[in-house]
Amino acid sequence: MAMSKRNANAMVVMNFLYRIVEVFEDYFTELVEESIRDNFVITYELLDEMMDFGYPQSTEPKVLKESGHTCTHADPSQRRSLASS
């Protein structure tokens, strides 16, 4: 869902929302609520890099990864092994 104060181009908004999903799927092993919660800071930084002053900017995962953002979300199997040690 997206909202706009002005009459925005609907296709630009839809395309941006789909690009957000693609970027998050590229960053997180599994795009679920838990991975977003665990990586809230990275999610916020990605959204900040992807949009400036309400306008989409860079939405390519390769370009965003070059800016130094890394994912800290561990796989569930890794979490179990970390908890048992």
Beta strands, then each sheet from edge to edge (+ up, - down):
strand 1: 51-52
strand 2: 55-56
sheet 1: 1+ 2-
end
